Amino acid sequence: MNIRDKHILLTGAAGGMGRILAAELHARGARLSLIDANAEALQQVAGELDGTAAIVGDLSTIDGCSAVAAGAAEAHGPVDVLINLAGMMSFRCYEEEDPAMIERIVQVNLLGAMQLTRAVLPDMIGRNQGRIVNVGSIFGSIAFAYFTAYSASKFGLRGFSEALRRELNDTGIRVMYVAPRAVKTPLNTGRIMRMGEATKMNMDEPEYVVRKIIRAIDNDRREVYIGFPESLFVGINVLLPRLVDRALAAQNRIARTFAREED
């Protein structure tokens, strides 16, 4: 898909990867509606990109998602491409997890993407064209200890993407699922970074992941898993999950120490 002059709605646009993706899409001639809950950071990003609409929105509620979709349509007309990038993460022993955080992770990472897709989909179906790009995670295929709520939300996003792709198979609408491994963004706190160093966890630069996302859109890819050997382990986990249990056991013991630290 050629994204020049296409109206792209991007959530999480003020985040570490979102602002890089917004700049790249803008440079390629897309018309952007940028969404984020952080008003100040969002205005800063939008202010650097001429003609961009900045829409402050809360994706954790149905009304918030509806308002975001309406604001985007008012700014640039029908949405051609929806990129569900917004996400939240928590790294903690599950028995110590804040119940409110569990709910918010699922609301933003999964239900927000589902509700926003529901809001823009009727118009896409009416025009028989459009792209839904759900940015998930390797954690949505390989559930990692101490990222339990996050992993569950990304498993859900992957399942949503697969089901909707099959539902829309006979239309001109494409559903893509892009799953990076860990990315060096502010979403990964100091504890996560220290744990990553101790366990030798592979992490990618956000610019690299952004290029992969744009390439997936350009080539109408259905699924993209970013990073080796993590992408290999995705397939192994499907066939031999207990083997992956054993492979991750030592790493999990190291991670437990960091998961119990205070931020």
C-alpha positions as CSV (number, residue, x, y, z in Angstrom):
1,M,0.0,0.0,0.0
2,N,1.3,3.4,-0.9
3,I,0.7,5.6,2.1
4,R,1.2,9.0,0.4
5,D,-1.9,11.1,0.9
6,K,-3.5,8.4,3.0
7,H,-5.2,9.4,6.3
8,I,-3.4,7.5,9.0
9,L,-4.7,7.4,12.6
10,L,-1.9,6.6,15.0
11,T,-2.4,5.9,18.7
12,G,0.4,6.2,21.2
13,A,1.9,8.9,19.0
14,A,3.7,10.8,21.8
15,G,5.6,7.7,23.0
16,G,9.2,6.7,22.3
17,M,8.3,4.7,19.2
18,G,5.2,6.7,18.3
19,R,6.9,10.0,17.7
20,I,9.5,8.3,15.4
21,L,6.7,6.5,13.5
22,A,4.7,9.7,13.2
23,A,7.7,11.6,11.7
24,E,8.4,8.8,9.2
25,L,4.8,8.6,8.1
26,H,4.7,12.4,7.7
27,A,7.9,12.3,5.6
28,R,6.3,9.9,3.3
29,G,3.3,12.2,2.7
30,A,0.6,10.7,4.9
31,R,-2.1,12.8,6.5
32,L,-1.9,12.2,10.2
33,S,-4.3,12.1,13.1
34,L,-2.1,11.6,16.2
35,I,-3.6,10.2,19.4
36,D,-2.2,10.2,22.9
37,A,-3.4,10.7,26.4
38,N,-0.4,13.0,27.2
39,A,-1.6,16.3,25.9
40,E,1.7,18.2,26.3
41,A,3.9,15.6,24.7
42,L,1.3,15.1,21.9
43,Q,1.3,18.8,21.1
44,Q,5.1,18.8,20.9
45,V,5.1,16.0,18.4
46,A,2.3,17.4,16.3
47,G,3.9,20.9,16.3
48,E,6.9,19.5,14.5
49,L,4.7,18.0,11.7
50,D,2.8,20.4,9.5
51,G,-0.8,19.6,8.8
52,T,-1.1,17.0,11.6
53,A,-4.1,16.7,13.8
54,A,-3.4,16.2,17.5
55,I,-6.3,14.5,19.4
56,V,-5.9,14.0,23.1
57,G,-7.8,10.8,23.9
58,D,-8.3,8.1,26.6
59,L,-8.4,4.7,24.9
60,S,-9.4,3.0,28.1
61,T,-13.1,3.8,27.6
62,I,-15.7,3.2,24.9
63,D,-16.6,6.9,24.9
64,G,-12.9,7.9,24.6
65,C,-12.4,5.6,21.6
66,S,-15.6,7.0,19.9
67,A,-14.4,10.6,20.5
68,V,-11.0,9.8,19.0
69,A,-12.5,8.3,15.9
70,A,-14.9,11.3,15.5
71,G,-12.1,13.8,15.9
72,A,-9.9,12.1,13.3
73,A,-12.8,12.0,10.8
74,E,-13.5,15.7,11.4
75,A,-9.8,16.5,10.9
76,H,-9.0,14.5,7.8
77,G,-12.0,12.6,6.7
78,P,-12.3,8.8,6.5
79,V,-9.4,6.8,8.0
80,D,-7.4,4.8,5.5
81,V,-5.0,3.2,7.9
82,L,-5.5,2.7,11.7
83,I,-2.3,1.9,13.6
84,N,-3.0,0.6,17.1
85,L,0.4,1.3,18.8
86,A,-0.7,2.6,22.2
87,G,0.2,0.4,25.0
88,M,1.0,0.0,28.7
89,M,3.3,-2.4,30.5
90,S,3.9,-3.6,34.0
91,F,6.9,-5.7,35.2
92,R,5.9,-7.2,38.6
93,C,5.2,-10.5,40.4
94,Y,1.5,-11.1,39.6
95,E,0.5,-11.5,43.3
96,E,1.8,-8.0,43.9
97,E,0.2,-6.4,40.8
98,D,-2.1,-3.5,41.3
99,P,-5.6,-4.7,40.3
100,A,-6.3,-1.3,38.7
101,M,-3.1,-1.6,36.6
102,I,-4.3,-5.0,35.4
103,E,-7.5,-3.6,34.2
104,R,-5.9,-0.5,32.6
105,I,-3.4,-2.7,30.7
106,V,-6.2,-4.8,29.2
107,Q,-8.3,-1.7,28.5
108,V,-5.6,0.2,26.6
109,N,-3.6,-2.7,25.0
110,L,-6.6,-4.8,23.9
111,L,-10.0,-3.3,24.3
112,G,-8.9,0.1,23.2
113,A,-7.6,-1.3,19.9
114,M,-10.8,-3.4,19.5
115,Q,-13.1,-0.5,20.2
116,L,-11.2,2.0,18.0
117,T,-11.2,-0.6,15.1
118,R,-14.9,-1.1,15.6
119,A,-15.4,2.7,15.3
120,V,-13.5,3.1,12.0
121,L,-14.5,-0.2,10.4
122,P,-18.0,0.6,9.0
123,D,-16.6,3.4,6.9
124,M,-13.8,1.1,5.6
125,I,-16.3,-1.6,4.7
126,G,-18.4,1.0,3.0
127,R,-15.5,2.0,0.8
128,N,-14.1,-1.6,0.6
129,Q,-10.7,-0.4,1.5
130,G,-8.5,0.2,4.5
131,R,-5.7,-1.2,6.7
132,I,-5.8,-2.1,10.4
133,V,-2.3,-2.4,11.8
134,N,-2.1,-3.9,15.3
135,V,1.3,-3.6,17.0
136,G,1.6,-6.4,19.4
137,S,4.6,-8.1,20.9
138,I,6.6,-11.3,20.9
139,F,5.2,-11.4,24.4
140,G,1.8,-12.1,22.7
141,S,3.1,-15.4,21.5
142,I,5.6,-16.3,24.2
143,A,4.2,-15.5,27.6
144,F,6.9,-14.1,29.8
145,A,6.9,-14.4,33.6
146,Y,6.5,-11.1,35.5
147,F,4.9,-9.5,32.4
148,T,1.7,-11.6,33.0
149,A,-0.9,-8.9,32.4
150,Y,1.0,-7.4,29.5
151,S,1.5,-10.8,27.9
152,A,-2.2,-11.7,28.3
153,S,-3.3,-8.4,26.6
154,K,-1.0,-9.0,23.7
155,F,-2.1,-12.6,23.3
156,G,-5.6,-11.1,23.1
157,L,-4.5,-8.6,20.5
158,R,-3.0,-11.3,18.3
159,G,-6.2,-13.4,18.5
160,F,-8.3,-10.3,17.7
161,S,-6.1,-9.6,14.6
162,E,-6.3,-13.2,13.4
163,A,-10.1,-13.5,13.8
164,L,-10.8,-10.1,12.2
165,R,-8.4,-10.9,9.3
166,R,-10.4,-14.1,8.6
167,E,-13.6,-12.2,8.9
168,L,-12.5,-9.6,6.3
169,N,-10.8,-12.0,4.0
170,D,-13.2,-11.4,1.1
171,T,-13.0,-7.6,1.3
172,G,-10.5,-5.0,0.4
173,I,-9.5,-4.4,4.0
174,R,-6.3,-5.9,5.3
175,V,-5.5,-6.7,9.0
176,M,-1.8,-6.8,10.0
177,Y,-0.2,-7.9,13.2
178,V,3.3,-6.7,13.9
179,A,5.1,-8.2,16.9
180,P,8.5,-6.7,18.0
181,R,10.6,-8.1,20.7
182,A,11.8,-5.7,23.5
183,V,12.4,-2.2,22.3
184,K,14.6,0.5,23.8
185,T,11.8,3.0,24.7
186,P,10.8,4.7,28.0
187,L,8.0,2.0,28.3
188,N,10.8,-0.2,29.6
189,T,11.7,1.1,33.0
190,G,15.0,1.1,34.8
191,R,14.2,-2.3,36.5
192,I,13.4,-3.8,33.1
193,M,16.6,-2.5,31.6
194,R,18.6,-3.9,34.5
195,M,16.9,-7.2,34.2
196,G,17.5,-7.2,30.5
197,E,21.2,-6.7,31.1
198,A,21.3,-9.5,33.7
199,T,19.5,-12.0,31.5
200,K,21.2,-10.8,28.2
201,M,17.7,-10.0,26.8
202,N,17.8,-8.8,23.1
203,M,16.4,-5.3,22.5
204,D,16.0,-3.4,19.3
205,E,16.3,0.4,18.6
206,P,12.9,2.0,18.0
207,E,14.0,3.3,14.6
208,Y,14.6,-0.3,13.4
209,V,11.1,-1.4,14.5
210,V,9.5,1.6,12.9
211,R,11.1,0.7,9.5
212,K,9.7,-2.8,9.9
213,I,6.2,-1.5,10.6
214,I,6.3,0.8,7.6
215,R,7.6,-2.0,5.4
216,A,4.8,-4.3,6.6
217,I,2.3,-1.6,5.5
218,D,4.0,-1.1,2.2
219,N,4.0,-4.8,1.4
220,D,0.5,-5.6,2.9
221,R,2.1,-8.2,5.2
222,R,-0.3,-10.2,7.4
223,E,2.1,-11.0,10.2
224,V,5.6,-9.8,11.1
225,Y,7.6,-11.1,14.0
226,I,10.7,-9.0,14.6
227,G,13.9,-10.3,16.0
228,F,15.9,-13.6,16.0
229,P,15.9,-16.0,17.8
230,E,12.7,-14.8,19.4
231,S,10.8,-15.2,16.1
232,L,12.0,-18.8,16.0
233,F,10.8,-19.4,19.6
234,V,7.3,-18.2,18.5
235,G,7.0,-21.3,16.4
236,I,8.6,-23.6,18.9
237,N,6.3,-22.4,21.6
238,V,3.3,-23.4,19.5
239,L,4.6,-27.0,19.0
240,L,6.6,-27.6,22.2
241,P,5.6,-25.1,24.9
242,R,7.1,-27.3,27.7
243,L,10.5,-27.0,26.0
244,V,10.2,-23.2,26.1
245,D,9.3,-23.5,29.8
246,R,12.6,-25.2,30.5
247,A,14.5,-22.8,28.3
248,L,13.2,-19.8,30.2
249,A,13.5,-21.3,33.7
250,A,16.9,-19.9,34.5
251,Q,16.1,-16.5,33.1
252,N,12.9,-16.3,35.1
253,R,14.8,-17.0,38.4
254,I,17.0,-14.0,37.6
255,A,14.1,-11.8,36.6
256,R,12.2,-12.5,39.8
257,T,14.7,-10.4,41.8
258,F,14.2,-7.3,39.6
259,A,10.4,-7.9,39.5
260,R,10.2,-7.5,43.3
261,E,12.2,-4.2,43.3
262,E,10.5,-0.9,43.8
263,D,10.5,1.5,40.8
